[in-house]
Amino acid sequence: MSSMLGARPEGTDGSDHWHRESIAWQYRLSSINKSRLKFDIFLQMLLGFLMFMRLLPALSALFGFSFQSLRRWDLPAPRPWEYAWIISISAAVLGWRSTSYNKSFLLKQYMLGTVVFGLFPVLFGFIDVSNDLYVYITERKYTYVMFSFPAILLWSTFLFIAAQLHVFGLYFSSVLLKAWKPRGKKVQ
């Protein structure tokens, strides 16, 4: 063994470090995909905040509140898939909490909530807006306007972004579940 002040053993220049200790693959994968999943969930929550602001006039009217400033927004009535999609934010919170202590149960709940309240409403939303989008593409006609844009473009953009975020979140979650799987003894 060589000391800091002593000579290096003969026959080595220090480049033989590849066989020494390294971080196991599951810990490396866990670290990388945790940060990816957290960023994905952050973007989902940001999208959820935008959807909440879009639904705020309808929600306030639903609960009997009347705000004059919300009426000035002049937004079209919310579609059913928008109400269902906003619930997926609660699943995103579960996914965020699962990454702190490698809680597989919470991560599985996140995945289930993402499929049920994230992907299914997005799929239903694509079906719901497909006719309007076709009419807009072929004839440049649209029914609703939101923030001085055709609402069909905003809905389609939202659905496209949400679908990508949910698919990436499910992929990162499945990689994390594989990395967090307990390692048992091999049975011979």
N, C-alpha and C positions, 0 to 999 in steps of 0.2 A: 504494500500500500504506500502510496506516495503522499508526502505532506506538501503544504503550499511552498515551502522553501526547499524541499528536496527535489531530487531529480525524477524525471518521468521514467516509468519502467521502459526498458528497451523493447523495441518492436511495436510501439504504439505511438501514434501522433495525436490521439484524442478523437479521431474521426470514426472510431468504432462504436459510437454512441447509439447506433440504430438498434442494437440488441438489448439495450438497457431498458429500464422501466419506462412505460408510456401510459397514457390515459386509456382506459378500456373504451372500446367502441361505443358501448351503450351509454356511458357517461358523456362522451363527446356528442353523440346524437341527441341526448337529452338536453344538454346545454344549448346546442344550436337551435333545436326545434322549439324549446321553451321560449326563446326570444322571438322566434318567428311567429309562434302562436300568440304571444302577448301583443305583438304589433298588429297581427290580423284581428284580434279581438278589440284592440284599441280603434281600428278603423271601423269595425262593426258598431262599436258604441258611438262613434262619431256619426255614422250613417243613421243609427237609431235616434240620436239627438235631432238630426235633420228631419227624420220622419215624425218625431214627436212634435216638432214645431209646425209641421205641415198638418198634423191631426189636431193641434191645440184648439182651433176654432170649433171643430166638430165635437171634441171632447168637452169643452166648456159648455156648449149648448146642450150636450147630452146630460150633463150633471146639473143643469139649470142655472148656470152662471151666464151673465150677459156682459161682455166687454165690448165697448164701442170700437176700441182700437183693433180688435181681432176681426170685426166685421169688415173693416176696410181692406183686409187682405184679399177678399173676393176670390177665394179658392173654390174649386169644384168639390162636390161632395166626395168624401173618402170612399174608396172601394173596399169591399170586404177583406181582400187579401192584405190591405194595408194594416187593418186592425189586427189580423192574425200575425203578420210579420213583426209587429212591435213587441210581441211577447218573446221573440227570440233573443231580445236583449237580456232577459233574465237567465237564459241559457248561457249567454256570453259571460255573465258575472260568475257563473259556476265554473266555466272554463278558466277564467282568470284566477279564481281561488285555487283551482286544482294544481296550478303550476308551482305554487310556493313550496308545498311539501310532498310533491309527487303523489297526489291522491288520485288513484285510478278510478275510484267510484265516482268522484265529481267529474272527472274527465269523460267518463262514459255517459253521465247525465247531460253534459254539455253536447256530446255528439248526438244523443237522442233528441234533445231539444232543438238542435240545429237542423236536424232532418225534418222533424215534425213542424216546428214553428218557423224555420228558416227556408229550407229548400222547397217544401210543399207549397207555402204561400207564394214563393217566387215563381214556381212552375205554374201555379194557378194564375198568377199575375201575367205571365207571358201569354197564356191562353186568353186571358181577359182582354189584353191590349192588342192582340195580334190583328184583329180586323181593323181597328183604328190605325194601327201602324201601316198596314197594307194600303189603306185609303190615303194616308198621308204621303207615303212613298210614291204611289202611282198618280194621285190627283192633287197633291199639296193642299188637301182640305183637312181641317181639324175642328173639333167641337169646343174644346176647353183651352183656356189660356191660364198659365200660372207664371207669375213674375215676368210677364211680357214675352214668354216663350210658349210654343205649343205644348200643352200638357203631355201629349203623347210622347214627345221627345224626352221630357224629364222623367216620365214613368219608365220608359224603355231604358234610359241610362241608369236609373236607380236599380232596376231589376238586373241589368247586366252586371253592374258592380257588386250588388248583393250576392248574386249567384257565384261570382268568382271568389268573393270573400268566404262564403260558406264552404265551397269546395276545398279551398286552400286550408281553411280551419279544420275540416274533417281529415284532410291528408296529414297535416302536422299532428293532429291528435292521434291518428292511428300509428304514426311513427313513434310518438311518445309512449303510447300503450305498449308497443313492442319493446321499447327500451326499458320501460319500468317493470316489465314482466319479471317476477321473481325467478331466480336461477335455482334450480333444484339439483339434487344429485342425479347422476345418470344411472338409470336402471339397466342392469346387465342381464 
